[in-house]
């Protein structure tokens, strides 16, 4: 991955997070965070 691609992807992520906070009060980010915690606990169980 080149620096240009990394910066572009980072910018896209920041814009998506900003849009979520402005349009949905961060509800989508909170939902995805909770699902990520569930996934980590599930994977840790099978470790």
Secondary structure, DSSP 8 states (H G I E B T S, - for coil): --HHHHHHHHHHHHHHHHHHHHHHTTHHHHHHHHHHHHHHHHHHHT-
